[in-house]
Amino acid sequence: MTAEHRFVLGDDTGMFAPEGAEPEPWEPDENATATINYTSGTTARPKGVRLTHRNLWTNAVTFALHAGVTDRDVYLHTLPQFHANGWGMPFAMTGLGVPHVILRKVDGAEILRRVERHGVTVMCAAPAVVAAVLDAAGDWDGEIPGRDRVRIIVAGAPPPTRTVQRVQEELGWEFIQIYGLTETSPLLTVNRTRAEWDGLDPADRAAKLVRAGAPALGTRLRVEVPEGDEHGTGEVLARSNVVMDGYWEQPAETAAALGDGWFRTGDGGDIDADGYLSISDRKKDVIITGGENVSSIEVEDVLFSHPAVAEVAVIGVPDDKWGETVKALVVLAPGADATEAELIRWCKDRAAGYKAPTSVEFRDELARTATGKLQKFKLRAPYWSGSDRKVN
């Protein structure tokens, strides 16, 4: 069967120009939207983050400066390109003429093979990727490739101190910690070993590197503590040329995030005497698992659609591999029955697989305020007991 093609022409369509006509000149505008990246937030409706050409250029140049990128580097992609444009590094690397090495999927042993085969010198990775490489290194036959050569830039969730130490000791790679969000292109802070730390033992140096870092060039940070709660966790606010232009067609959300000229990250933290930021809590009901954002409310909506579920709260709990993992606390309807496996499958059939709970715990009731609002901080507390922060 031959396919039919239909073309609609008209004087005002703008689709086709008359023969000999000059094309309309392109007017460069650094403040025009370059990309729209979607991110889960405090509501089930994902928000489209409008990043401008200025945002992307500033992020790429700043990132390259802090990471010390030159045309002698070789870059290995371990990040999905839809995730904050691969953190902006594809722009930086391409602009500086750096060769790109692409992975089909994240696999610790394959990462080591690519480092060895292609002479990789720099990569970005979520903590789960770091864990996969460390696991593969334990079974590696021979010297770990890239020793004293590879710089691994980590973000997505604060890694354990022991993980940082293992990267330095077992792999011999330089560990660089950064912090940012899709809304900030994403680079806000950088934590890289300083010259004055060279004399520290690995454990002490690792303890300094687990902090989110100092503000990147051109970025200002402050922590806003709620009035009357001087000892509470403050929210991290940022001002920079990498901060988004706004959310696509969501003016109320844009105003809430940017209304006073500072971007409200939704993350809780503090800035120490050295000027370094540490992230200790997440104000928004967002779970970061393997570096990917999961809206707890989105998952709750899926679970609520199951006929046996009467109440549900979705929270993030610590996980050695993924940093955090999704846990559902469920109250079943009277007389109803459902299994953990059934509810997990229900979510996987209706949402992206990584958003599905990895465990379900059945409860008789869920902690709520007098007005009926879920008290998620109380529900999370037992799982984070003994930890000085509530993100992992």
LINTA-V340207 format. One record per residue. N is the residue number from 0. PHI is phi as a letter, one per 20 degrees, with the letter a starting at -180 (* if undefined). NEAR is the number of other C-alpha atoms within 12 Angstrom. D_CENTER is the distance of its C-alpha to the mean C-alpha in whole Angstrom. Layout:
# LINTA-V340207
N PHI NEAR D_CENTER
N PHI NEAR D_CENTER
This chain:
# LINTA-V340207
0 * 3 47
1 e 4 47
2 f 5 44
3 e 6 44
4 d 6 43
5 d 6 44
6 d 9 43
7 d 11 44
8 d 12 45
9 a 11 46
10 f 10 47
11 d 10 44
12 f 11 41
13 m 12 40
14 f 12 39
15 c 17 42
16 e 15 44
17 g 14 48
18 g 7 49
19 n 7 49
20 f 9 47
21 e 10 45
22 f 12 41
23 f 9 39
24 f 7 38
25 e 7 34
26 d 8 33
27 f 12 30
28 b 12 28
29 f 17 25
30 e 23 24
31 f 19 24
32 f 23 21
33 d 22 20
34 b 30 17
35 c 30 16
36 d 32 12
37 e 27 12
38 c 32 9
39 f 31 10
40 c 34 12
41 e 26 15
42 d 20 17
43 f 21 17
44 e 21 18
45 f 25 14
46 d 29 14
47 e 27 15
48 e 39 14
49 e 34 16
50 d 37 16
51 e 30 19
52 g 27 21
53 f 28 21
54 g 41 17
55 f 40 16
56 f 32 19
57 f 34 19
58 f 44 15
59 f 37 17
60 f 32 20
61 f 34 18
62 f 41 16
63 f 34 19
64 f 20 21
65 f 31 19
66 e 37 18
67 m 23 22
68 f 31 22
69 c 23 25
70 f 19 27
71 e 18 28
72 f 29 24
73 c 33 23
74 d 42 19
75 d 40 18
76 e 36 15
77 c 42 13
78 d 35 10
79 f 25 11
80 f 19 12
81 f 19 11
82 e 34 7
83 l 40 8
84 l 35 11
85 m 34 10
86 m 46 9
87 n 40 12
88 f 45 14
89 g 39 16
90 f 30 18
91 f 33 19
92 f 36 20
93 f 23 22
94 f 19 23
95 e 23 25
96 m 18 26
97 e 25 24
98 f 27 24
99 d 30 21
100 d 29 21
101 d 23 20
102 d 23 19
103 f 14 20
104 b 16 18
105 f 26 16
106 b 24 19
107 g 26 20
108 f 27 23
109 f 27 23
110 f 43 20
111 f 40 23
112 f 26 26
113 f 32 24
114 g 36 24
115 f 24 27
116 f 16 29
117 d 23 27
118 m 25 27
119 g 33 23
120 c 39 22
121 b 43 19
122 b 46 15
123 d 40 12
124 b 41 10
125 f 41 8
126 g 43 10
127 f 37 12
128 f 40 13
129 g 49 14
130 f 33 16
131 f 29 18
132 f 36 19
133 f 32 21
134 f 25 22
135 f 24 23
136 f 30 25
137 f 20 27
138 d 16 29
139 f 21 29
140 e 12 33
141 o 12 33
142 f 17 32
143 f 30 28
144 f 30 27
145 n 31 26
146 g 26 27
147 m 21 27
148 c 24 25
149 e 36 22
150 d 35 19
151 d 40 16
152 d 45 13
153 d 45 10
154 b 47 7
155 o 39 4
156 a 47 7
157 f 45 11
158 e 49 13
159 f 35 16
160 g 24 19
161 f 26 21
162 f 35 18
163 f 39 18
164 f 29 22
165 f 27 22
166 g 41 20
167 f 32 23
168 e 23 26
169 e 29 26
170 e 34 24
171 m 24 25
172 e 32 22
173 e 35 21
174 e 46 17
175 c 44 15
176 d 48 13
177 c 41 10
178 b 45 9
179 a 46 7
180 c 43 6
181 g 44 7
182 f 47 10
183 c 45 11
184 m 44 11
185 c 41 9
186 f 53 11
187 d 44 12
188 c 45 13
189 c 38 15
190 c 40 16
191 c 35 19
192 g 32 22
193 e 19 25
194 g 9 28
195 f 10 30
196 e 18 28
197 g 15 29
198 e 12 32
199 f 16 30
200 f 14 30
201 g 26 27
202 f 23 26
203 f 18 26
204 f 31 24
205 f 32 21
206 f 27 22
207 f 36 21
208 f 42 18
209 f 38 16
210 f 40 16
211 f 40 13
212 p 39 16
213 e 38 18
214 g 35 17
215 f 39 17
216 g 25 20
217 n 23 21
218 d 28 18
219 d 27 20
220 c 34 18
221 b 30 20
222 d 32 20
223 d 27 22
224 e 21 24
225 g 14 25
226 g 11 29
227 n 10 31
228 c 10 29
229 f 11 29
230 d 12 27
231 e 18 25
232 f 28 21
233 e 31 20
234 e 32 17
235 e 39 16
236 d 36 17
237 c 38 16
238 c 31 19
239 a 33 18
240 f 35 19
241 e 44 16
242 f 43 15
243 g 46 15
244 f 38 19
245 q 37 18
246 e 34 17
247 f 25 19
248 l 16 23
249 c 18 21
250 f 17 23
251 f 14 23
252 f 23 19
253 f 26 20
254 f 19 22
255 f 18 21
256 e 32 18
257 c 26 20
258 g 17 23
259 d 13 24
260 n 20 23
261 d 29 20
262 e 38 16
263 e 34 16
264 f 38 12
265 n 31 13
266 d 39 12
267 e 30 15
268 a 36 16
269 b 31 19
270 d 29 20
271 e 17 23
272 f 9 26
273 e 14 25
274 n 21 22
275 e 31 19
276 e 40 17
277 c 45 16
278 e 40 13
279 c 31 15
280 b 34 15
281 c 34 13
282 f 26 15
283 e 28 14
284 e 34 14
285 d 40 11
286 d 46 10
287 d 41 7
288 d 40 9
289 m 39 8
290 n 40 5
291 d 36 5
292 f 40 6
293 c 39 10
294 f 37 13
295 f 38 15
296 f 33 18
297 f 36 17
298 f 45 18
299 f 38 21
300 f 27 22
301 f 32 23
302 f 40 24
303 f 27 27
304 f 18 28
305 f 29 29
306 f 20 33
307 e 24 33
308 e 33 30
309 e 27 32
310 c 32 29
311 b 41 25
312 c 41 22
313 d 42 19
314 c 47 17
315 e 47 15
316 c 38 17
317 f 33 16
318 b 27 16
319 f 24 17
320 e 26 16
321 e 34 12
322 n 33 12
323 c 39 12
324 c 36 14
325 e 41 15
326 c 38 19
327 d 42 21
328 d 38 24
329 c 36 27
330 d 30 31
331 e 28 33
332 f 20 35
333 g 13 39
334 m 11 41
335 e 14 37
336 b 18 36
337 a 25 33
338 d 20 31
339 g 25 28
340 f 17 28
341 f 22 29
342 f 36 26
343 f 33 23
344 f 25 25
345 g 30 26
346 f 32 22
347 f 20 21
348 f 18 24
349 c 22 23
350 b 22 19
351 g 20 16
352 g 19 17
353 f 28 14
354 e 42 14
355 f 39 18
356 f 42 19
357 e 31 19
358 b 26 22
359 c 34 24
360 d 28 27
361 e 26 30
362 c 19 31
363 e 16 34
364 b 20 32
365 c 27 29
366 f 24 29
367 c 17 29
368 f 12 30
369 f 8 34
370 e 8 33
371 n 12 31
372 f 15 27
373 f 23 25
374 e 21 25
375 f 32 21
376 f 28 22
377 f 19 25
378 f 28 24
379 f 32 21
380 g 22 23
381 f 16 25
382 f 23 22
383 d 23 21
384 g 16 24
385 n 10 25
386 d 17 21
387 e 16 21
388 b 28 18
389 d 38 16
390 c 40 13
391 b 39 12
